[in-house]
Amino acid sequence: MTSHVTGPSPLPPVGPPPPFDPELAPVVDVLTSTRPPDAYRPDTIVRMRRPVPGVPAPTDELLSREGAYRVEERSVPGPAGAPDVSLLLCLPRHVRTPVPAVYFVHGGGMIVGDNRFGLPEVLDLAAPLGTAVVSVEYRLAPETPHPGPVEDCYAGLLWLSEHAEELDLDPGRVVVAGMSAGGGLAAGVALLARDRGGPAIAGQLLLSPMLDDRNDSPSARQMRGRGVWDSRSNETGWNALLGEGVRGGPGVSAYAAPARAADLSGLPPTFIDVGSAETFRDEDVAFASRLWQAGGRGELHVWPGGFHGFDVVAPSAAISRDAVAARAAWLRRQLGE
């Protein structure tokens, strides 16, 4: 008798990709004409970190919202044996204290970005509630692989909780938020806080979070070569964080890739949104389903025809306005008026 050694079962075929929203499709064409979906490769990481011409980083003056916020940078203790972590504090003036806070983790595929990246959009959500925003600067991969980035984020949250009274913040009303890679790191921070008995988290706001290093979901395969961040760029980000040959294999930590967590019970109320026409759609939907199955409170929005980051680059589109309104409503419910 002849025995045969077989490899992994082939993945089932997927259908054609869903269409982009009619208002968003021209925006995708413009974006991909200058930066294709697979633009992020190991040999382009340094170049991708350079400022985009004509797109300056948000200044303190801009972030102050005409004096409504006091903006300052603090260097706080990092993880044991690691450098300090920089926190950018946006603290509201002229409001009754203590105030709630959004602890924000920026996006960038684990490989680019800083604590000003994406911050104006978070302030848009926080300002109507008189809420503080604290944005963390974590070390980037591949120079700092896992667990460095998530431990930096957790160290910043610990400092924030311990110094809440000094900052006139309410430690019982802190929402951890993140966008894209920052959404994955925010989810990892929530898991760390749960498992270490760390700071109380009032909720987690996860915007198109990057959760699963396996990178083989139907949406990842459907959207290959489409949109602004496809499975090839995603592979670059995960390989940078985890190391070549580790991504997709056994033993990847749930604090790096929260989709790997065996147990999603005991997590704070969670908001997840994602576009239907983007790589992260199915891993985000699966994560929301597992939260509910574990008895958690979760709200999920899948925006039809949305691509990755659509609300940031096309804020006037109807679907973008609806997405921002849904986030604002959830945040108001978690933090109160």
C-alpha positions as CSV (number, residue, x, y, z in Angstrom):
1,M,0.0,0.0,0.0
2,T,1.3,3.4,-0.9
3,S,0.9,6.2,1.6
4,H,0.6,9.8,0.5
5,V,1.6,12.9,2.5
6,T,-0.7,15.7,1.9
7,G,-0.3,19.4,2.7
8,P,-2.8,21.8,4.1
9,S,-6.3,21.7,2.6
10,P,-6.7,24.3,-0.1
11,L,-8.8,27.3,0.9
12,P,-12.3,27.4,-0.6
13,P,-12.8,29.7,-3.6
14,V,-14.2,33.1,-3.0
15,G,-16.6,35.1,-5.2
16,P,-15.8,38.5,-6.9
17,P,-15.1,41.4,-4.5
18,P,-18.0,43.5,-3.4
19,P,-18.3,46.9,-5.2
20,F,-17.1,50.1,-3.7
21,D,-19.7,52.7,-2.6
22,P,-20.4,54.9,-5.7
23,E,-19.2,58.0,-3.9
24,L,-16.0,56.2,-2.8
25,A,-15.0,54.5,-6.0
26,P,-13.4,57.6,-7.6
27,V,-11.5,58.2,-4.4
28,V,-10.1,54.7,-4.5
29,D,-9.0,55.3,-8.1
30,V,-7.1,58.4,-7.2
31,L,-5.5,56.9,-4.1
32,T,-4.3,53.7,-5.8
33,S,-3.0,55.6,-8.8
34,T,-0.3,57.1,-6.5
35,R,0.0,54.4,-3.9
36,P,-1.0,50.8,-5.0
37,P,-2.5,48.4,-2.5
38,D,0.7,46.5,-2.1
39,A,2.8,49.6,-1.6
40,Y,4.0,48.5,1.8
41,R,6.8,46.1,1.3
42,P,9.9,45.3,3.5
43,D,12.0,47.5,1.1
44,T,9.6,50.4,1.2
45,I,9.0,50.8,5.0
46,V,11.5,53.5,5.5
47,R,10.2,55.5,2.5
48,M,6.6,55.1,3.6
49,R,7.5,56.7,7.0
50,R,8.5,60.0,5.3
51,P,5.9,62.8,5.5
52,V,3.5,63.0,2.6
53,P,4.1,66.1,0.6
54,G,1.4,68.7,1.3
55,V,0.0,66.8,4.3
56,P,1.6,68.3,7.4
57,A,1.3,66.6,10.8
58,P,-1.4,68.1,13.0
59,T,0.1,71.0,15.1
60,D,-0.6,71.7,18.7
61,E,-2.5,74.7,17.6
62,L,-4.8,72.7,15.4
63,L,-5.3,70.0,18.1
64,S,-6.2,72.7,20.7
65,R,-9.4,73.4,18.8
66,E,-9.1,77.2,19.2
67,G,-8.1,76.8,22.9
68,A,-10.7,74.3,23.9
69,Y,-7.9,71.8,24.6
70,R,-4.6,72.1,26.4
71,V,-2.1,70.1,24.4
72,E,1.1,68.7,26.0
73,E,3.5,65.8,25.5
74,R,4.6,63.7,28.5
75,S,7.3,61.1,28.6
76,V,6.2,58.3,30.9
77,P,7.8,55.0,32.1
78,G,7.7,52.3,29.4
79,P,7.7,48.6,29.9
80,A,10.4,47.2,32.3
81,G,13.8,47.6,30.7
82,A,12.4,49.6,27.8
83,P,12.6,53.3,26.9
84,D,10.0,55.8,28.1
85,V,6.7,56.1,26.2
86,S,5.5,59.5,24.8
87,L,1.9,60.4,25.4
88,L,0.3,63.3,23.6
89,L,-2.3,64.7,26.0
90,C,-5.3,66.8,24.8
91,L,-7.1,67.9,28.0
92,P,-10.3,69.9,27.7
93,R,-10.5,73.3,29.3
94,H,-13.6,75.0,30.7
95,V,-15.5,71.7,31.6
96,R,-16.5,70.2,34.8
97,T,-13.9,67.7,36.0
98,P,-13.0,64.9,36.3
99,V,-13.6,64.2,32.6
100,P,-13.7,60.9,30.7
101,A,-10.9,60.1,28.3
102,V,-10.3,58.3,25.1
103,Y,-6.9,56.5,25.1
104,F,-6.0,56.4,21.4
105,V,-3.6,54.0,19.5
106,H,-2.7,55.2,16.0
107,G,-2.8,53.0,12.9
108,G,-0.1,52.4,10.3
109,G,0.1,48.6,9.8
110,M,2.5,48.3,12.8
111,I,5.2,49.9,10.7
112,V,4.4,53.6,10.2
113,G,2.7,56.5,12.0
114,D,3.0,58.4,15.3
115,N,0.8,59.7,18.1
116,R,-0.5,62.6,15.9
117,F,-1.6,60.3,13.1
118,G,-5.5,60.0,13.1
119,L,-5.8,62.2,16.2
120,P,-7.9,65.0,14.6
121,E,-10.7,62.5,13.8
122,V,-10.7,61.2,17.4
123,L,-10.9,64.7,18.7
124,D,-13.9,65.2,16.4
125,L,-15.6,62.4,18.4
126,A,-14.4,63.5,21.8
127,A,-14.8,67.3,21.7
128,P,-18.7,67.4,21.7
129,L,-18.6,65.3,25.0
130,G,-15.8,67.4,26.6
131,T,-13.7,64.3,26.7
132,A,-9.9,64.2,27.0
133,V,-7.9,62.4,24.3
134,V,-4.5,60.8,25.1
135,S,-2.6,59.4,22.2
136,V,0.3,56.9,22.7
137,E,3.6,56.8,20.7
138,Y,4.6,53.1,20.5
139,R,7.8,51.7,19.0
140,L,7.3,50.5,15.5
141,A,8.1,47.2,13.8
142,P,10.3,45.7,12.5
143,E,12.9,47.6,14.7
144,T,10.7,46.7,17.7
145,P,8.8,43.4,17.2
146,H,6.1,42.0,19.5
147,P,5.7,42.4,22.4
148,G,7.2,45.8,22.3
149,P,4.4,47.8,20.6
150,V,1.5,46.4,22.7
151,E,3.5,46.6,25.9
152,D,4.3,50.3,25.2
153,C,0.6,50.9,24.8
154,Y,-0.2,49.1,28.0
155,A,2.4,51.0,29.9
156,G,0.9,54.3,28.7
157,L,-2.5,53.2,29.9
158,L,-1.1,52.2,33.3
159,W,0.4,55.6,33.7
160,L,-2.8,57.3,32.7
161,S,-4.8,55.3,35.2
162,E,-2.3,56.0,38.0
163,H,-2.2,59.8,37.2
164,A,-5.9,60.3,36.5
165,E,-6.5,62.5,39.5
166,E,-3.5,64.8,38.6
167,L,-4.9,65.2,35.1
168,D,-8.5,65.7,36.2
169,L,-9.6,62.5,34.5
170,D,-12.1,60.0,35.6
171,P,-10.3,56.6,35.7
172,G,-13.6,54.7,35.6
173,R,-14.5,56.3,32.2
174,V,-11.6,55.6,29.9
175,V,-12.3,54.1,26.5
176,V,-9.4,52.5,24.6
177,A,-9.6,53.3,20.9
178,G,-7.6,52.4,17.9
179,M,-7.7,52.5,14.1
180,S,-6.4,49.7,11.9
181,A,-3.2,48.4,13.4
182,G,-4.0,50.6,16.4
183,G,-7.3,48.8,16.7
184,G,-5.5,45.5,17.0
185,L,-3.1,47.0,19.6
186,A,-6.1,48.5,21.5
187,A,-7.7,45.0,21.6
188,G,-4.5,43.5,22.8
189,V,-4.3,46.2,25.5
190,A,-7.8,45.2,26.6
191,L,-6.8,41.6,26.8
192,L,-3.7,42.5,28.8
193,A,-5.7,44.6,31.2
194,R,-8.2,41.7,31.7
195,D,-5.5,39.1,32.2
196,R,-3.3,41.2,34.5
197,G,-6.0,42.7,36.6
198,G,-5.0,46.1,35.1
199,P,-6.9,49.4,34.7
200,A,-10.6,49.4,34.3
201,I,-11.6,50.1,30.7
202,A,-15.0,51.5,30.0
203,G,-15.1,50.3,26.4
204,Q,-13.0,49.6,23.3
205,L,-13.6,51.5,20.1
206,L,-12.0,49.4,17.3
207,L,-12.1,51.0,13.8
208,S,-11.2,48.5,11.0
209,P,-9.0,46.7,13.5
210,M,-6.0,44.6,12.3
211,L,-6.6,41.4,14.3
212,D,-5.5,38.3,12.6
213,D,-2.0,37.5,11.4
214,R,-3.2,34.5,9.4
215,N,-4.3,36.9,6.6
216,D,-6.3,34.2,4.8
217,S,-10.0,35.2,5.3
218,P,-12.3,35.3,2.3
219,S,-12.2,39.1,2.4
220,A,-8.4,39.1,2.4
221,R,-8.4,37.0,-0.7
222,Q,-11.3,38.8,-2.4
223,M,-9.6,42.2,-1.9
224,R,-6.1,41.2,-3.0
225,G,-4.8,43.9,-5.3
226,R,-7.8,46.3,-4.5
227,G,-8.3,49.2,-2.2
228,V,-5.6,50.9,-0.2
229,W,-4.3,48.1,2.0
230,D,-4.4,44.5,0.7
231,S,-3.2,41.2,1.9
232,R,0.3,41.8,0.6
233,S,0.7,45.0,2.5
234,N,-0.9,43.2,5.5
235,E,1.7,40.4,5.2
236,T,4.4,43.0,5.4
237,G,3.0,44.5,8.5
238,W,2.5,41.1,10.3
239,N,6.0,39.8,9.3
240,A,7.5,43.0,10.6
241,L,5.8,42.6,14.0
242,L,6.1,38.8,14.4
243,G,9.1,37.9,12.2
244,E,9.5,35.9,9.0
245,G,8.2,32.4,9.4
246,V,6.2,33.1,12.5
247,R,3.1,34.9,11.0
248,G,0.3,32.4,10.4
249,G,2.0,29.6,12.4
250,P,1.2,28.1,15.7
251,G,1.9,29.8,19.0
252,V,1.3,33.4,17.9
253,S,0.3,35.5,21.0
254,A,-3.2,36.8,21.3
255,Y,-1.8,40.0,22.6
256,A,-0.2,40.5,19.2
257,A,-3.1,39.1,17.1
258,P,-6.3,39.3,19.3
259,A,-8.2,37.0,16.8
260,R,-6.0,34.2,18.3
261,A,-7.4,34.6,21.8
262,A,-9.1,31.4,22.9
263,D,-11.3,33.3,25.4
264,L,-13.0,36.6,24.7
265,S,-15.1,36.8,27.9
266,G,-14.7,39.5,30.4
267,L,-13.8,42.2,27.9
268,P,-15.3,45.7,28.1
269,P,-18.2,46.8,25.8
270,T,-16.9,46.9,22.3
271,F,-17.6,48.9,19.1
272,I,-16.3,47.5,15.8
273,D,-16.7,49.0,12.4
274,V,-15.3,48.0,9.1
275,G,-16.0,48.4,5.3
276,S,-17.5,45.6,3.3
277,A,-14.8,46.2,0.6
278,E,-11.7,45.8,2.6
279,T,-9.2,43.2,3.8
280,F,-10.2,43.2,7.5
281,R,-13.9,42.7,7.0
282,D,-14.2,39.0,7.8
283,E,-11.7,38.9,10.7
284,D,-13.5,41.8,12.3
285,V,-17.0,40.2,11.8
286,A,-15.7,37.0,13.3
287,F,-14.2,38.8,16.3
288,A,-17.5,40.5,17.0
289,S,-19.4,37.2,16.7
290,R,-17.0,35.5,19.2
291,L,-17.5,38.4,21.6
292,W,-21.2,37.8,21.6
293,Q,-20.7,34.1,21.9
294,A,-18.6,34.7,25.0
295,G,-21.4,36.8,26.6
296,G,-19.9,40.2,25.8
297,R,-21.5,43.4,24.7
298,G,-20.6,44.4,21.2
299,E,-21.8,46.6,18.4
300,L,-20.8,45.8,14.9
301,H,-21.2,48.0,11.7
302,V,-20.2,46.8,8.3
303,W,-20.4,49.8,5.9
304,P,-21.4,48.6,2.4
305,G,-18.8,49.5,-0.2
306,G,-16.4,51.0,2.4
307,F,-12.7,50.6,1.9
308,H,-10.0,50.8,4.5
309,G,-10.0,54.3,6.1
310,F,-12.8,55.6,3.8
311,D,-14.1,58.0,6.4
312,V,-10.8,59.8,6.8
313,V,-10.0,60.3,3.1
314,A,-13.6,60.9,2.0
315,P,-15.3,62.6,5.0
316,S,-18.1,64.2,3.1
317,A,-19.4,61.0,1.6
318,A,-22.8,60.0,3.0
319,I,-21.5,56.6,4.2
320,S,-18.6,58.4,6.0
321,R,-21.0,60.7,7.8
322,D,-23.1,57.8,8.9
323,A,-20.0,55.9,10.2
324,V,-18.8,58.8,12.3
325,A,-22.3,59.4,13.7
326,A,-22.6,55.8,14.8
327,R,-19.2,56.0,16.6
328,A,-20.2,59.2,18.3
329,A,-23.5,57.8,19.5
330,W,-21.8,54.7,20.9
331,L,-19.1,56.8,22.7
332,R,-21.9,59.0,24.2
333,R,-23.6,56.0,25.6
334,Q,-20.4,54.6,27.1
335,L,-19.2,57.9,28.7
336,G,-22.4,59.7,29.3
337,E,-23.2,63.3,28.5
